Amino acid sequence: MSRLRLPLYLKILLWFGVNLLLLAFLVFGFLSMQFRMSLDWMLSGEAGERVSAIGDSLTDELSHLPEQQWPEVLQRHGAQYDVTFSLFSSNGTQIMGTQIQVPPEVLPKLIDKRGPNDRPPPRRPPPGVARKRPSDAPPKPRFMLRAGDPAHYWAGVHLDLTQQIDHRPLTLLMVSNTITGGGLFFDLWPWLGLAAAALLLSALVWMPFVRGITGFIGRLNHAAGRIAQGNFGERVSRSRNDELGELSSSVNTMAAQLGEYVAEQRRITADVAHELCSPIARMQMALGVVEQRSTPEQAGYLQKLDAELQHMAKLVEEVLAFSKAETLPERETAEDINLHDLIVAVIAREAPEADIQLVVSTDLQLHSLRDALDRAIGNVLRNAARYATGSGPIQIHAGQQDGRVVIRIWDQGPGVPPETLPRLFEPFYRPEAARRRSTGGSGLGLAITKRCIEACRGTVTAKLREPTGLEILISIPAA
């Protein structure tokens, strides 16, 4: 099961959001400790105003109704918020509403501690006259806490309403299973909106900074990939003056040093191969002279020596070809090429006796380096004929696709181990099955093919076919 891949900037923003949530929990815990786990602070804002408004509304409505109708009014208001409404006397005795068991820590809150001047008058207004609370009157006492087993949320407000019998002031008690109380105690949506706005604003503030870092890392990663592919002229911008800027300078320095090292290595390889040509030629001439004067007993040894010299000469020739392939764009000029005719000529030269099925239009044209393309196709075809002899025909298909000419060459041979595919085009690399002297090869054929195709501004890849076989895919711009 593959892991979910998230962009770096999204990970940073998500981590920042987690940090904000952690801070919010810490603030909430601090406030809870400050209020000794009491929830009275929740009634200091809009929630307190809603509770007071409910108390005023009930006071006005109940003061004009006989007390026999009060339970119905309480039940109707409670059903609106899914909260239990009850009326209690100032001494903590329940007067009306659904019978509930009040926890001991709630009972002291029910006692009305207002002074005589703050309490409501000991009578109700005449019928048809609305009770008006003075604008400068102090706010009615309110409370809220969490208590009971199982725990419930208890909120109450002392009313400007008295019972007709003893004229004691009444307290409205509201009980809910949740802290929101159906939106009466705590309205969650404004807080969620505030949290979303904070996260969005934080994301907008952080986005340019995070995007700058991740964008630069992306460009650095792209440049490192290009350098890993051998493009040592790739450079990263040094516009930053922080650690990432220092990293880009280090990458540029590394690319320059690698380029110099590889160029020097190639020059040494080419020089050594060039210098080996003359002594090998002289050895072959000397061997020819010795063969003319040899005895029958010496002939077998001289033939083995001649085979070794020929193998060495071929290896040196391929090393020289590999070294020269890098400068093909400087030494050759692109020209119009009929691909069908070119492939037919390569087949006649490299594998005249092989069973080859050619599917290429006779009028397929492209504009590229003829010699480079000729050598690249020749190397691939020679390998296919060498390693897949007797296993079935070799297929060569070519056609245009999205402005490019795609050439596919595959055989039905044993193929190569899957783990060797990424290294097939490396110099001097040969899979274990191809390391026998009987099959020949120096491990430079496909490396030369890759350089030739890159000189044509194209790409070459390899893949295994089912059930057996190896396919080489060459893609070159048509024009």
Solvent accessible surface area in square Angstrom, and as a share of the most:
residue,aa,sasa,rsa
1,M,245,1.09
2,S,104,0.67
3,R,229,0.84
4,L,153,0.76
5,R,208,0.76
6,L,55,0.27
7,P,49,0.31
8,L,79,0.39
9,Y,62,0.24
10,L,63,0.31
11,K,101,0.43
12,I,52,0.26
13,L,26,0.13
14,L,96,0.48
15,W,190,0.67
16,F,39,0.16
17,G,12,0.12
18,V,80,0.46
19,N,66,0.34
20,L,49,0.25
21,L,98,0.49
22,L,102,0.51
23,L,88,0.44
24,A,57,0.44
25,F,145,0.60
26,L,109,0.54
27,V,85,0.49
28,F,98,0.41
29,G,32,0.31
30,F,125,0.52
31,L,60,0.30
32,S,11,0.07
33,M,139,0.62
34,Q,115,0.51
35,F,85,0.36
36,R,210,0.77
37,M,132,0.59
38,S,30,0.19
39,L,17,0.09
40,D,50,0.26
41,W,56,0.20
42,M,17,0.07
43,L,6,0.03
44,S,94,0.61
45,G,36,0.34
46,E,119,0.53
47,A,9,0.07
48,G,0,0.00
49,E,121,0.54
50,R,65,0.24
51,V,0,0.00
52,S,20,0.13
53,A,59,0.46
54,I,17,0.09
55,G,0,0.00
56,D,55,0.29
57,S,52,0.34
58,L,0,0.00
59,T,5,0.03
60,D,59,0.31
61,E,52,0.23
62,L,0,0.00
63,S,6,0.04
64,H,75,0.33
65,L,48,0.24
66,P,65,0.41
67,E,26,0.12
68,Q,153,0.68
69,Q,81,0.36
70,W,1,0.00
71,P,59,0.37
72,E,121,0.54
73,V,6,0.04
74,L,2,0.01
75,Q,141,0.63
76,R,130,0.47
77,H,19,0.08
78,G,5,0.05
79,A,79,0.61
80,Q,130,0.58
81,Y,47,0.18
82,D,126,0.66
83,V,8,0.05
84,T,45,0.26
85,F,7,0.03
86,S,0,0.00
87,L,0,0.00
88,F,4,0.02
89,S,3,0.02
90,S,15,0.10
91,N,79,0.40
92,G,15,0.14
93,T,72,0.42
94,Q,33,0.15
95,I,50,0.25
96,M,29,0.13
97,G,29,0.27
98,T,89,0.52
99,Q,148,0.66
100,I,37,0.19
101,Q,163,0.72
102,V,17,0.10
103,P,13,0.08
104,P,104,0.65
105,E,90,0.40
106,V,0,0.00
107,L,76,0.38
108,P,72,0.45
109,K,73,0.31
110,L,0,0.00
111,I,77,0.39
112,D,4,0.02
113,K,157,0.66
114,R,25,0.09
115,G,31,0.30
116,P,125,0.79
117,N,152,0.78
118,D,75,0.39
119,R,96,0.35
120,P,15,0.09
121,P,66,0.42
122,P,88,0.55
123,R,156,0.57
124,R,59,0.21
125,P,22,0.14
126,P,71,0.44
127,P,131,0.83
128,G,78,0.75
129,V,79,0.45
130,A,64,0.49
131,R,46,0.17
132,K,178,0.76
133,R,89,0.33
134,P,88,0.55
135,S,122,0.79
136,D,126,0.65
137,A,30,0.23
138,P,78,0.49
139,P,105,0.66
140,K,12,0.05
141,P,54,0.34
142,R,78,0.28
143,F,8,0.03
144,M,0,0.00
145,L,20,0.10
146,R,143,0.52
147,A,6,0.05
148,G,34,0.33
149,D,144,0.75
150,P,101,0.63
151,A,35,0.27
152,H,49,0.22
153,Y,34,0.13
154,W,12,0.04
155,A,0,0.00
156,G,0,0.00
157,V,0,0.00
158,H,10,0.04
159,L,0,0.00
160,D,18,0.09
161,L,0,0.00
162,T,6,0.03
163,Q,23,0.10
164,Q,108,0.48
165,I,143,0.73
166,D,65,0.34
167,H,84,0.38
168,R,98,0.36
169,P,7,0.05
170,L,0,0.00
171,T,0,0.00
172,L,0,0.00
173,L,0,0.00
174,M,0,0.00
175,V,14,0.08
176,S,7,0.05
177,N,114,0.58
178,T,75,0.44
179,I,54,0.27
180,T,36,0.21
181,G,0,0.00
182,G,53,0.51
183,G,24,0.23
184,L,0,0.00
185,F,0,0.00
186,F,40,0.17
187,D,48,0.25
188,L,81,0.40
189,W,192,0.67
190,P,72,0.46
191,W,139,0.49
192,L,80,0.40
193,G,39,0.38
194,L,112,0.56
195,A,46,0.36
196,A,59,0.46
197,A,57,0.44
198,A,44,0.34
199,L,76,0.38
200,L,112,0.56
201,L,114,0.57
202,S,21,0.14
203,A,25,0.19
204,L,111,0.55
205,V,101,0.58
206,W,88,0.31
207,M,67,0.30
208,P,92,0.58
209,F,120,0.50
210,V,0,0.00
211,R,131,0.48
212,G,33,0.31
213,I,36,0.18
214,T,17,0.10
215,G,24,0.23
216,F,1,0.00
217,I,62,0.32
218,G,38,0.37
219,R,138,0.50
220,L,17,0.08
221,N,108,0.55
222,H,117,0.52
223,A,4,0.03
224,A,43,0.33
225,G,32,0.31
226,R,96,0.35
227,I,8,0.04
228,A,91,0.71
229,Q,133,0.59
230,G,33,0.32
231,N,54,0.28
232,F,43,0.18
233,G,68,0.65
234,E,40,0.18
235,R,112,0.41
236,V,11,0.06
237,S,63,0.40
238,R,152,0.55
239,S,93,0.60
240,R,66,0.24
241,N,156,0.80
242,D,46,0.24
243,E,132,0.59
244,L,34,0.17
245,G,5,0.04
246,E,120,0.54
247,L,82,0.41
248,S,0,0.00
249,S,39,0.25
250,S,66,0.43
251,V,17,0.09
252,N,5,0.02
253,T,65,0.38
254,M,89,0.40
255,A,0,0.00
256,A,35,0.27
257,Q,114,0.51
258,L,67,0.33
259,G,17,0.16
260,E,121,0.54
261,Y,138,0.52
262,V,26,0.15
263,A,38,0.30
264,E,77,0.35
265,Q,92,0.41
266,R,68,0.25
267,R,133,0.48
268,I,92,0.47
269,T,44,0.26
270,A,25,0.19
271,D,85,0.44
272,V,79,0.45
273,A,4,0.03
274,H,116,0.52
275,E,117,0.52
276,L,72,0.36
277,C,50,0.30
278,S,60,0.39
279,P,42,0.27
280,I,6,0.03
281,A,47,0.36
282,R,150,0.55
283,M,92,0.41
284,Q,63,0.28
285,M,141,0.63
286,A,55,0.42
287,L,11,0.06
288,G,28,0.27
289,V,72,0.42
290,V,73,0.42
291,E,73,0.33
292,Q,157,0.70
293,R,200,0.73
294,S,30,0.19
295,T,64,0.37
296,P,118,0.74
297,E,134,0.60
298,Q,92,0.41
299,A,37,0.29
300,G,39,0.38
301,Y,164,0.62
302,L,21,0.11
303,Q,120,0.54
304,K,145,0.61
305,L,84,0.42
306,D,40,0.21
307,A,59,0.45
308,E,84,0.38
309,L,5,0.03
310,Q,103,0.46
311,H,58,0.26
312,M,83,0.37
313,A,33,0.26
314,K,96,0.41
315,L,62,0.31
316,V,9,0.05
317,E,112,0.50
318,E,28,0.12
319,V,15,0.09
320,L,30,0.15
321,A,16,0.12
322,F,19,0.08
323,S,19,0.12
324,K,112,0.48
325,A,3,0.03
326,E,86,0.38
327,T,51,0.30
328,L,15,0.07
329,P,71,0.44
330,E,146,0.65
331,R,134,0.49
332,E,36,0.16
333,T,117,0.68
334,A,40,0.31
335,E,72,0.32
336,D,102,0.53
337,I,0,0.00
338,N,32,0.16
339,L,0,0.00
340,H,40,0.18
341,D,88,0.45
342,L,8,0.04
343,I,0,0.00
344,V,68,0.39
345,A,52,0.40
346,V,0,0.00
347,I,29,0.15
348,A,68,0.53
349,R,126,0.46
350,E,43,0.19
351,A,7,0.05
352,P,96,0.60
353,E,170,0.76
354,A,36,0.28
355,D,91,0.47
356,I,33,0.17
357,Q,84,0.37
358,L,55,0.27
359,V,85,0.49
360,V,16,0.09
361,S,60,0.38
362,T,94,0.55
363,D,107,0.55
364,L,18,0.09
365,Q,90,0.40
366,L,5,0.02
367,H,74,0.33
368,S,5,0.03
369,L,12,0.06
370,R,85,0.31
371,D,90,0.47
372,A,1,0.00
373,L,0,0.00
374,D,28,0.14
375,R,104,0.38
376,A,0,0.00
377,I,0,0.00
378,G,1,0.01
379,N,5,0.02
380,V,4,0.02
381,L,0,0.00
382,R,66,0.24
383,N,34,0.18
384,A,7,0.06
385,A,24,0.19
386,R,75,0.27
387,Y,77,0.29
388,A,4,0.03
389,T,114,0.66
390,G,84,0.81
391,S,49,0.32
392,G,30,0.28
393,P,29,0.18
394,I,5,0.03
395,Q,26,0.12
396,I,0,0.00
397,H,52,0.23
398,A,19,0.15
399,G,30,0.29
400,Q,114,0.51
401,Q,113,0.50
402,D,138,0.72
403,G,56,0.54
404,R,79,0.29
405,V,0,0.00
406,V,24,0.14
407,I,0,0.00
408,R,77,0.28
409,I,2,0.01
410,W,26,0.09
411,D,14,0.07
412,Q,70,0.31
413,G,3,0.03
414,P,110,0.69
415,G,21,0.21
416,V,27,0.16
417,P,50,0.32
418,P,91,0.57
419,E,127,0.57
420,T,13,0.07
421,L,39,0.20
422,P,112,0.70
423,R,116,0.42
424,L,9,0.04
425,F,26,0.11
426,E,66,0.30
427,P,64,0.40
428,F,108,0.45
429,Y,34,0.13
430,R,60,0.22
431,P,13,0.08
432,E,134,0.60
433,A,63,0.48
434,A,11,0.09
435,R,106,0.39
436,R,140,0.51
437,R,145,0.53
438,S,101,0.65
439,T,25,0.14
440,G,23,0.22
441,G,18,0.18
442,S,18,0.12
443,G,15,0.14
444,L,0,0.00
445,G,18,0.17
446,L,24,0.12
447,A,3,0.02
448,I,3,0.01
449,T,0,0.00
450,K,71,0.30
451,R,30,0.11
452,C,0,0.00
453,I,0,0.00
454,E,89,0.40
455,A,15,0.12
456,C,6,0.03
457,R,152,0.56
458,G,5,0.05
459,T,80,0.47
460,V,16,0.09
461,T,76,0.44
462,A,20,0.16
463,K,103,0.43
464,L,59,0.29
465,R,72,0.26
466,E,157,0.71
467,P,124,0.78
468,T,70,0.41
469,G,2,0.02
470,L,28,0.14
471,E,1,0.00
472,I,8,0.04
473,L,56,0.28
474,I,0,0.00
475,S,13,0.08
476,I,1,0.00
477,P,17,0.10
478,A,15,0.12
479,A,100,0.78
